[in-house]
Amino acid sequence: MKLLLKGFRNGLGAIIALISWLIPVNKVKRSVEQQQEVDGQTANIELYQFFGCPFCIKARRAIRRLNLKIITRDAQNRKGVFRAELLKKTGKVQVPCLKITTGDKVEWMLETSEIIAYLEKRFG
């Protein structure tokens, strides 16, 4: 039963992700120089996520709309290094989670609304 539920959830998540990918977003347009500046600023930002998670899809759509190059990390794999890092650093496996590295300082942002608000304020 548990395996059936997991398969259903993953399948439904894949369908939602596909629909999200098919629905276009109006990307923020920047000059080449501005985009290069933004790309440099996002080089140290990572999104820990599950592929089919609706909240992660919402965060990824915001990233796509803001035209940001943010690395995504798959935290779904139970034996994966990114899941272990997320658990070790935040005390839970909650996604989406934005990891922002500034020099030696690392900030972990766990709430979808906070992640989107941060990205909007900084890059919107």
C-alpha positions in Angstrom: 0.0 0.0 0.0 2.8 2.4 0.9 4.6 1.7 -2.3 1.4 2.2 -4.3 0.8 5.6 -2.6 4.4 6.6 -3.3 4.0 5.7 -7.0 0.8 7.6 -7.2 2.3 10.7 -5.6 5.4 10.6 -7.8 3.3 10.1 -10.9 1.0 12.9 -10.0 4.0 15.1 -9.2 5.5 14.4 -12.6 2.2 15.3 -14.4 2.1 18.6 -12.4 5.7 19.3 -13.3 5.1 18.7 -16.9 2.0 20.9 -17.0 4.0 23.7 -15.2 6.8 23.3 -17.8 4.4 23.6 -20.7 2.7 26.7 -19.3 4.9 29.6 -20.4 6.1 32.4 -18.0 6.9 36.0 -18.9 10.6 36.1 -18.2 12.2 39.3 -16.9 14.2 40.9 -19.6 17.6 42.4 -18.9 20.4 43.8 -20.9 23.3 41.4 -21.5 25.4 43.2 -18.9 22.6 43.2 -16.4 22.0 39.4 -16.9 25.7 38.7 -16.5 25.6 40.6 -13.2 22.6 38.7 -12.0 24.1 35.4 -13.1 27.2 36.2 -11.0 25.0 36.9 -8.0 23.1 33.6 -8.4 26.3 31.5 -8.7 26.2 30.9 -4.9 22.5 30.2 -4.6 21.1 26.6 -4.7 17.6 25.3 -4.5 17.1 22.0 -2.7 14.0 20.4 -4.0 11.9 17.4 -5.0 11.0 17.2 -8.7 7.2 16.7 -8.2 6.6 18.8 -5.1 4.0 21.5 -5.8 5.8 24.0 -3.6 9.1 23.3 -5.4 7.4 23.7 -8.7 6.1 27.1 -7.5 9.7 28.1 -6.5 11.1 26.9 -9.8 8.5 28.8 -11.8 9.5 32.0 -9.9 13.1 31.3 -10.7 12.3 30.7 -14.3 10.1 33.9 -14.5 12.9 36.0 -12.9 15.3 34.5 -15.5 17.7 33.2 -12.8 20.4 30.6 -13.2 20.1 28.8 -9.8 21.4 25.3 -9.4 18.8 22.8 -8.3 19.7 20.0 -5.9 17.7 16.7 -5.7 17.0 16.1 -2.1 14.4 13.4 -2.8 16.8 10.5 -2.9 16.9 9.0 0.6 20.6 8.0 0.2 21.6 11.1 -1.6 24.2 13.6 -0.4 22.0 16.6 -0.8 19.2 15.2 1.3 21.8 14.4 4.0 23.2 17.9 3.8 19.8 19.4 4.1 18.9 17.3 7.2 22.3 18.0 8.8 22.2 21.8 8.3 18.5 22.5 8.9 17.5 19.6 11.1 14.7 18.5 8.7 14.1 17.4 5.1 11.8 20.3 4.0 11.7 21.5 0.5 12.0 23.8 -1.2 15.0 25.1 0.6 17.2 27.9 -0.7 20.9 27.8 0.3 22.5 31.2 0.0 26.3 31.3 0.4 28.0 34.7 1.0 31.7 34.2 1.7 31.9 32.0 4.8 28.2 32.7 5.7 25.5 30.2 4.7 21.8 31.0 5.0 19.1 28.3 4.7 15.6 29.6 3.7 12.9 27.0 4.1 9.5 28.6 3.3 8.3 28.8 -0.3 6.8 32.3 0.2 10.0 33.6 1.9 12.1 32.1 -1.0 10.0 33.8 -3.6 9.8 37.1 -1.7 13.6 37.1 -1.3 14.2 36.4 -5.0 11.6 39.0 -6.1 13.2 41.6 -3.8 16.7 40.9 -4.8 16.3 40.1 -8.6 12.8 41.3 -9.6 
